[in-house]
Amino acid sequence: MSDEKSFHMTPDEFRRHGHAVVDWIADYHSRIESFPVLSQVKPGEIRASLPANAPAKGQPFDALLRDVEKLILPGITHWQSPNFFAYFPSNGSGPGILGDLLSSGLGVQGMLWSTSPACTELETHVLDWLVPMLGLPEKFLSSNSGGGVIQDTASSAALCALLAARERATNYASNQKGCDGRIVAYASSHTHSSLEKAAMIAGIGVSNLRLIDVDENFAMRPDALARQIDADKRAGLVPCFVCATVGTTSSNAMDPVAAIAEICRQHNLWLHVDAAMSGTAALCPEFRHLQDGVEFADSYCFNPHKWMFTTFDCDCFWVADRKALIRTLSILPEYLRNQATESGAVIDYRDWQIQLGRRFRALKLWFVIRHYGVEGLQYHIRRHVELAQQFADWVRNGSRFELAAPVPLNLICFRHKGGDAANQTIMERLNGSGDLFLTHTKLNGKFTLRLCVGQTKTEARHVEKAWKRICEEAEKL
Ligand SMILES: Cc1ncc(COP(=O)(O)O)c(C=O)c1O
């Protein structure tokens, strides 16, 4: 056996190649501004450059890294570029990347407390840290009735919240018998599409997810919500859940959480607050008023992988009553039984999520928080908001463009006064130039440009250049 080739990478080879990979990543970040932000390849181009079949014999690692440079990089849209202003960001940082690397190195699968106690306990602890960091209610602490868990994405968090709401409203009968078509949920017409998907998966049905009208600022209208709930109750339906969004995807609108919470209280509905990107702003006390009323929420989520420098994926999800969530999602087959679980003294996070297995995501979040400290995180969030407000001022004070929505934080929705075709042309030319990347939405039926300032390394010069390039393209129309 000892004479046989093992095929494995030896520890020394791993060390050597690992150093090369870390060097490559560091160099990539130093030269990231030299690449077109939006990948310029055509559909199929990357696949056409790859061999048709897998190699029969293993290849040297150096060749792999060379191929990343040559074959893969052209097909990368550079989300970590400081000139990335599209969608909402998915930013990252050195400590986030290294925490993720360590998580891979440990290779832990933390489905149960006993399958790696540190994986569970660090997660509980860091999510407890975040409660006062974000000014969230104490009921979300694991030492109280609630607790936090890391989900992959805000979509999964919304699905878990909706399932728990459904079960609570049916006295835990729909898990057994399925839905009878009478359960209804509510969100605004500007709520993220993940809520629609959650309604499909939870068996509630898309037509039983009521999309409530928004006001002139694209925020949910509580009066319209109250009217719809009354109508549904009169029709013999069973309202169970409302999602309020703090920072909608389309325009960063802020649903009035306190007014919505009061309606939920009157009707005993589960209130989920989706603060996927904008929740990070709550690190700074001066922005917390945007989510006034969060103290009444049954659940809350935000994505450190969007705006809090934590490498994708990482969504933090809290519930006020962990028993409701666990009762909804817990199943204990014989092969997972163990003493720690039976003792009731531990958290088994498999009961707090859809899938069974789970990565050690808390490590990267812990690294990010410890590296930056609250002070460092606040510094960068304030800076991004300042830069976005500066951009909004340029739009306001110029003659060619107008703001299309309020700018509470770091997203500017604006449009050229020349109409849809002009805006689309500007966006396509900018994105085609590779100088920056921004995306669009439709507000009041009009094509609207969106520019979100949230990339880790975005500084004043990048935002200034973006505005200059936008004006140049407008000039050329
Ligand atoms: C408000 C809001 N909710 C949910 C999501 C879905 O995010 P995820 O990719 O984490 O599921 C997004 C994505 O941008 C979002 O903006």
Ligand as a Chemical Component Dictionary entry (heavy atoms), coordinates in Angstrom:
data_LIG
# 
_chem_comp.id                   LIG 
_chem_comp.type                 NON-POLYMER 
_chem_comp.pdbx_formal_charge   0 
_chem_comp.three_letter_code    LIG 
# 
loop_
_chem_comp_atom.comp_id 
_chem_comp_atom.atom_id 
_chem_comp_atom.alt_atom_id 
_chem_comp_atom.type_symbol 
_chem_comp_atom.charge 
_chem_comp_atom.model_Cartn_x 
_chem_comp_atom.model_Cartn_y 
_chem_comp_atom.model_Cartn_z 
_chem_comp_atom.pdbx_ordinal 
LIG C1 C1 C 0 -35.196 43.136 0.381  1  
LIG C2 C2 C 0 -34.660 41.836 -0.116 2  
LIG N1 N1 N 0 -35.150 40.689 0.380  3  
LIG C3 C3 C 0 -34.705 39.501 -0.040 4  
LIG C4 C4 C 0 -33.713 39.404 -0.985 5  
LIG C5 C5 C 0 -33.257 38.049 -1.418 6  
LIG O1 O1 O 0 -31.953 37.905 -1.052 7  
LIG P1 P1 P 0 -31.228 36.488 -0.963 8  
LIG O2 O2 O 0 -30.366 36.413 -2.167 9  
LIG O3 O3 O 0 -30.446 36.601 0.310  10 
LIG O4 O4 O 0 -32.265 35.442 -0.902 11 
LIG C6 C6 C 0 -33.164 40.559 -1.540 12 
LIG C7 C7 C 0 -32.112 40.497 -2.570 13 
LIG O5 O5 O 0 -31.621 41.460 -3.064 14 
LIG C8 C8 C 0 -33.643 41.803 -1.079 15 
LIG O6 O6 O 0 -33.169 42.942 -1.580 16 
# 
loop_
_chem_comp_bond.comp_id 
_chem_comp_bond.atom_id_1 
_chem_comp_bond.atom_id_2 
_chem_comp_bond.value_order 
_chem_comp_bond.pdbx_ordinal 
LIG C1 C2 SING 1  
LIG C2 N1 SING 2  
LIG C2 C8 DOUB 3  
LIG N1 C3 DOUB 4  
LIG C3 C4 SING 5  
LIG C4 C5 SING 6  
LIG C4 C6 DOUB 7  
LIG C5 O1 SING 8  
LIG O1 P1 SING 9  
LIG P1 O2 DOUB 10 
LIG P1 O3 SING 11 
LIG P1 O4 SING 12 
LIG C6 C7 SING 13 
LIG C6 C8 SING 14 
LIG C7 O5 DOUB 15 
LIG C8 O6 SING 16 
# 
